[in-house]
Amino acid sequence: MKEVKAFIHRNRIADVVHALKTAGFRNISVIDVKGMLKALDSQERQYSIEIGEKVITEVKLELVCEADQVDQAIALIRKNGRTGQPDAGWIYVSGIDASYRIDDGNAS
């Protein structure tokens, strides 16, 4: 299994999630995070006192899927996450060593 993480502009996340769900992906998490992607406009940018830098609220999407589904997931995220800027976000892929159901503790 693989974990796909993507950092996406907030205004693109609904289209990305819809495309992934339509394609059959189900293990999806979406988390608001502060990041340093290039802002689409000045309204998207804010100064973070904690970080001491200008940041935007972006979205971290986490998706768990089979290894043979990674290319499809990446293609859907790239297609639907575009903003028209050359740097609209990032996608990372990691391996998962094991997974366990919370209800029964058995490995899946």
C-alpha positions as CSV (number, residue, x, y, z in Angstrom):
1,M,0.0,0.0,0.0
2,K,1.0,3.6,-0.5
3,E,0.2,7.0,1.0
4,V,-0.2,9.9,-1.3
5,K,0.0,13.3,0.3
6,A,-0.7,16.5,-1.6
7,F,-0.6,20.1,-0.6
8,I,-3.2,21.9,-2.6
9,H,-4.7,25.4,-2.8
10,R,-7.9,25.5,-0.8
11,N,-10.1,26.6,-3.7
12,R,-9.1,23.4,-5.7
13,I,-9.7,20.8,-3.0
14,A,-13.4,20.1,-3.7
15,D,-12.7,19.3,-7.4
16,V,-9.8,17.0,-6.4
17,V,-11.8,15.1,-3.8
18,H,-14.8,14.8,-6.1
19,A,-12.5,13.4,-8.9
20,L,-10.9,10.9,-6.5
21,K,-14.2,9.7,-5.1
22,T,-15.7,9.3,-8.6
23,A,-12.7,7.2,-9.6
24,G,-13.4,4.9,-6.6
25,F,-10.8,6.2,-4.0
26,R,-12.2,6.1,-0.5
27,N,-9.4,6.4,2.1
28,I,-9.1,10.2,1.9
29,S,-8.4,12.7,4.6
30,V,-8.4,16.5,4.2
31,I,-6.7,18.8,6.7
32,D,-6.4,22.6,6.7
33,V,-2.7,23.6,7.2
34,K,-0.7,26.8,7.1
35,G,1.8,26.7,4.2
36,M,4.0,28.7,1.9
37,L,2.6,27.9,-1.5
38,K,2.6,31.0,-3.7
39,A,-0.7,32.9,-3.0
40,L,-3.1,33.2,-5.8
41,D,-3.9,36.8,-4.7
42,S,-3.2,39.1,-1.8
43,Q,-6.5,38.1,-0.1
44,E,-5.2,34.5,0.3
45,R,-2.0,35.6,2.1
46,Q,-1.8,36.4,5.8
47,Y,1.1,37.0,8.2
48,S,1.6,34.3,10.8
49,I,3.0,35.6,14.1
50,E,3.9,32.1,15.1
51,I,6.0,31.4,12.0
52,G,7.1,35.0,11.3
53,E,6.3,34.7,7.6
54,K,3.5,35.2,5.2
55,V,1.5,32.1,4.8
56,I,-1.7,30.8,3.2
57,T,-4.3,28.3,4.4
58,E,-3.7,25.4,2.1
59,V,-5.1,21.9,2.3
60,K,-3.1,18.7,2.9
61,L,-4.9,15.7,1.3
62,E,-3.9,12.3,2.4
63,L,-4.9,9.2,0.4
64,V,-4.1,5.6,1.1
65,C,-4.3,3.3,-1.9
66,E,-2.9,0.2,-3.5
67,A,0.5,0.7,-5.2
68,D,-0.9,0.1,-8.7
69,Q,-3.4,3.0,-8.1
70,V,-0.8,5.7,-7.4
71,D,-0.3,6.9,-10.9
72,Q,-4.1,7.3,-11.4
73,A,-4.4,9.2,-8.1
74,I,-1.5,11.5,-9.0
75,A,-3.0,12.2,-12.5
76,L,-6.3,13.1,-10.9
77,I,-4.8,15.3,-8.3
78,R,-2.6,17.1,-10.9
79,K,-5.5,17.6,-13.3
80,N,-8.0,18.9,-10.8
81,G,-5.6,20.7,-8.5
82,R,-4.3,23.1,-11.2
83,T,-4.5,26.8,-10.5
84,G,-2.9,28.3,-13.6
85,Q,0.4,28.9,-11.7
86,P,3.5,26.9,-12.4
87,D,3.7,26.0,-8.7
88,A,0.2,25.0,-7.6
89,G,1.2,22.5,-4.9
90,W,3.2,19.3,-4.3
91,I,2.5,15.6,-4.2
92,Y,4.5,13.1,-2.2
93,V,4.2,9.3,-2.2
94,S,5.3,7.0,0.7
95,G,5.2,3.3,1.4
96,I,3.0,1.9,4.2
97,D,4.5,-1.0,6.0
98,A,1.3,-2.2,7.7
99,S,-2.2,-1.2,8.4
100,Y,-4.6,-2.3,11.2
101,R,-8.3,-2.0,11.6
102,I,-9.2,-0.2,14.8
103,D,-12.2,-2.3,15.5
104,D,-10.5,-5.8,15.6
105,G,-6.8,-5.1,15.5
106,N,-6.2,-7.5,12.5
107,A,-3.8,-6.5,9.8
108,S,-5.5,-5.7,6.5
